[in-house]
Amino acid sequence: MAGEGFMAHAITSLRTNRSLLKKRNFKDLKELCQNGTGKTEVEFKKLSAREWAILKQKIRMQHKNNLRIETIIYVSSIVMTFIILFYIYWAFFI
């Protein structure tokens, strides 16, 4: 019968996974969690007011360009859909 090799591989991978689970040491995980730095806040670079204004302007321009590109893609896809539907209607019904 075909497929015995696949089942044999599945059985051996399950067996090896079980053996790995038995070897897991929870003390190492506990120590890893306890010995963390305890620091949860992210430190950002300090910017002056002028640099903030430049950064905000860049982000707004990028967002404006992204919206423009999305609009072009949506309009072109709608136009292409109408052209395809018109072609199908013209080819099959007239």
C-alpha positions as CSV (number, residue, x, y, z in Angstrom):
1,M,0.0,0.0,0.0
2,A,1.1,3.5,-0.7
3,G,1.6,5.9,2.2
4,E,3.4,3.8,4.7
5,G,6.4,6.0,4.6
6,F,4.4,9.0,5.5
7,M,2.8,7.4,8.5
8,A,6.2,6.1,9.7
9,H,7.6,9.6,9.5
10,A,4.6,11.0,11.4
11,I,5.0,8.4,14.1
12,T,8.7,9.0,14.5
13,S,8.2,12.8,14.7
14,L,5.5,12.4,17.4
15,R,7.8,10.1,19.3
16,T,10.7,12.6,19.2
17,N,8.5,15.5,20.1
18,R,7.2,13.6,23.2
19,S,10.8,12.9,24.2
20,L,11.7,16.6,23.9
21,L,8.7,17.5,26.1
22,K,9.9,15.1,28.8
23,K,13.4,16.8,28.8
24,R,12.0,20.3,29.2
25,N,13.3,22.0,32.4
26,F,10.9,24.5,33.9
27,K,13.5,25.9,36.3
28,D,15.4,27.4,33.4
29,L,12.2,29.1,32.1
30,K,11.4,30.4,35.6
31,E,14.9,31.9,36.0
32,L,14.7,33.4,32.6
33,C,11.5,35.2,33.5
34,Q,12.8,36.4,36.9
35,N,16.2,37.6,35.7
36,G,14.7,40.1,33.2
37,T,15.7,43.7,33.3
38,G,12.3,44.8,34.6
39,K,12.4,47.7,32.1
40,T,9.1,47.9,30.2
41,E,9.3,51.4,28.7
42,V,10.9,52.2,25.4
43,E,13.3,55.0,25.2
44,F,12.9,57.3,22.2
45,K,15.4,59.7,20.8
46,K,14.8,63.3,22.1
47,L,13.8,65.6,19.4
48,S,13.6,69.4,19.3
49,A,10.4,71.2,18.4
50,R,11.7,71.9,14.9
51,E,12.6,68.2,14.3
52,W,9.2,67.2,15.5
53,A,7.6,69.6,13.0
54,I,9.7,68.2,10.2
55,L,8.9,64.6,11.2
56,K,5.2,65.4,11.3
57,Q,5.3,67.0,8.0
58,K,7.1,64.0,6.4
59,I,4.6,61.6,7.9
60,R,1.6,63.7,6.6
61,M,3.1,64.0,3.1
62,Q,3.7,60.2,3.1
63,H,0.2,59.5,4.2
64,K,-1.2,61.9,1.5
65,N,0.9,60.1,-1.2
66,N,-0.3,56.7,0.1
67,L,-4.0,57.9,-0.1
68,R,-3.4,59.2,-3.6
69,I,-1.9,55.9,-4.8
70,E,-4.7,53.9,-3.1
71,T,-7.3,56.0,-4.9
72,I,-5.6,55.5,-8.2
73,I,-5.5,51.8,-7.7
74,Y,-9.2,51.6,-6.7
75,V,-10.4,53.7,-9.5
76,S,-8.3,51.9,-12.1
77,S,-9.6,48.5,-10.8
78,I,-13.2,49.6,-11.0
79,V,-12.7,50.9,-14.5
80,M,-11.0,47.7,-15.6
81,T,-13.9,45.7,-14.1
82,F,-16.4,47.7,-16.0
83,I,-14.4,47.3,-19.2
84,I,-14.2,43.5,-18.7
85,L,-17.9,43.3,-17.9
86,F,-18.8,45.4,-20.9
87,Y,-16.6,43.2,-23.2
88,I,-18.2,40.0,-21.9
89,Y,-21.7,41.5,-22.4
90,W,-20.8,42.7,-25.9
91,A,-19.1,39.4,-26.9
92,F,-21.8,37.0,-25.7
93,F,-25.1,38.9,-25.8
94,I,-24.8,41.0,-29.0
